[in-house]
Amino acid sequence: MANLLTYTTEQEFKTHFMDNFVAKSPIFTHDGIAVEFWESDFEHAFYDRSAKSWNAPKSTFSIQRAIRMDFIIDMLTDPTLVAYQGFNKATSLNDNESRSVVLISEMLLLVIRHSAPSSARFKTMFIIDNPYTLKRITSNPVWINNWK
């Protein structure tokens, strides 16, 4: 498993993301899905919302998310981690085009969104902050590759 990153500035974390994810994109999952990373993904994945609403802007850099950045690779490549269907908050429905992977030991959720049979885009990674959220995620249907 990856180690926690020890950078101290937001710019150091962003440089790490650019060098290790965006520049090396795509990164392949254990089952052959090519996952693309874009520069704009940094702001979405490593910032917290200014308010509790799911559609509030993300405006605060999250060092707690950022130090766990390298776990993304493990979560994509570990075949023992269960992938669940994502949940679309706007429609309140499960979404098999979104694939959510939970790393219980770190209470992390990784989400990628499929766009074609063998490709996806990184959407976000966040810390699961309560047992209710973990239960909701792990009670979603297991993700099935319907693209094949």
C-alpha positions in Angstrom: 0.0 0.0 0.0 1.1 3.5 -0.7 2.6 5.8 1.9 1.1 9.1 3.0 2.6 12.0 1.2 4.6 14.5 3.3 4.4 17.7 1.3 3.5 20.9 3.1 2.2 23.2 0.4 -0.7 22.9 -2.0 1.6 23.6 -4.9 3.8 20.6 -4.0 0.7 18.3 -3.9 -0.5 19.7 -7.3 2.9 19.2 -8.8 2.9 15.6 -7.6 -0.6 15.1 -9.1 0.5 16.6 -12.4 3.7 14.5 -12.6 2.4 11.2 -11.3 -1.2 11.1 -12.6 -1.8 13.6 -15.4 1.5 13.1 -17.1 1.3 9.3 -16.8 -2.4 9.2 -17.8 -3.9 6.8 -18.6 -3.4 4.6 -15.6 -4.9 1.1 -16.0 -7.1 -0.6 -13.5 -6.6 -4.3 -12.6 -9.2 -5.2 -15.2 -7.8 -3.2 -18.1 -9.8 0.1 -17.9 -7.7 3.1 -19.0 -8.3 5.9 -16.5 -7.6 9.4 -17.6 -6.5 12.2 -15.2 -6.9 15.9 -16.0 -5.4 18.9 -14.4 -8.8 20.2 -13.3 -9.4 16.9 -11.4 -7.0 18.2 -8.7 -9.4 20.9 -7.6 -12.3 18.6 -7.5 -10.6 15.7 -5.7 -8.5 17.6 -3.1 -10.7 20.4 -2.0 -13.6 20.3 0.4 -17.0 22.0 0.0 -17.5 25.4 1.7 -21.0 24.2 2.8 -22.6 20.8 3.5 -24.7 20.9 0.3 -23.5 18.4 -2.4 -23.6 21.2 -5.0 -21.8 23.8 -2.9 -18.4 25.0 -4.4 -15.2 23.3 -3.3 -13.1 26.1 -2.0 -10.9 24.7 0.8 -7.8 22.7 0.1 -7.9 19.4 2.0 -4.5 18.2 3.2 -6.2 15.1 4.6 -7.3 14.1 1.1 -4.1 15.2 -0.5 -1.7 13.2 1.7 -3.6 10.0 0.6 -3.2 10.8 -3.1 -1.0 7.9 -3.9 -3.6 5.5 -2.6 -5.4 6.2 -5.9 -3.0 3.8 -7.8 -3.6 1.0 -5.2 -7.3 1.5 -5.4 -7.3 1.2 -9.2 -5.0 -1.7 -9.4 -6.0 -4.0 -6.5 -8.3 -6.8 -7.7 -9.3 -7.6 -4.1 -11.1 -4.3 -3.6 -14.8 -4.4 -4.3 -16.2 -1.9 -6.9 -19.7 -0.7 -6.3 -22.0 1.2 -8.6 -21.9 4.9 -8.0 -24.8 7.0 -6.8 -26.1 10.0 -8.6 -27.2 12.5 -6.0 -29.1 14.6 -8.6 -31.3 11.7 -9.6 -31.1 9.6 -6.4 -30.3 6.5 -8.5 -27.5 4.0 -8.6 -25.3 4.6 -11.7 -23.3 1.8 -13.2 -21.3 4.2 -15.4 -19.7 5.4 -12.1 -17.5 2.9 -10.4 -16.8 3.4 -6.6 -14.0 1.6 -4.8 -13.7 1.7 -1.1 -10.4 1.2 0.8 -11.7 0.4 4.2 -8.3 0.6 6.0 -8.1 4.3 5.1 -11.8 5.0 4.9 -11.3 6.3 1.3 -13.7 6.3 -1.6 -12.4 6.5 -5.2 -14.8 7.3 -8.1 -14.2 6.9 -11.8 -16.8 7.5 -14.5 -16.8 5.2 -17.6 -17.0 6.8 -21.0 -16.4 3.9 -23.3 -15.8 0.1 -23.2 -12.2 0.3 -21.9 -11.9 3.9 -20.7 -12.9 6.1 -17.8 -12.1 9.4 -16.2 -11.0 9.9 -12.6 -13.8 11.9 -10.8 -12.8 12.2 -7.2 -11.4 10.6 -4.0 -12.6 11.5 -0.5 -12.5 10.4 3.1 -15.6 8.6 4.3 -16.3 10.5 7.5 -19.0 8.4 9.1 -20.3 4.8 9.3 -23.6 5.7 7.8 -21.9 6.9 4.5 -19.8 3.7 4.4 -22.9 1.6 4.9 -24.7 3.4 2.1 -21.8 3.0 -0.3 -21.3 -0.7 0.4 -25.0 -1.4 0.1 -25.0 -0.2 -3.5 -25.0 -3.0 -6.1 -21.6 -4.3 -7.1 -20.3 -2.6 -10.3 -20.6 -4.7 -13.4 -18.7 -4.0 -16.6 -21.6 -3.7 -19.0 -19.4 -2.1 -21.6 -18.0 -5.4 -22.8 
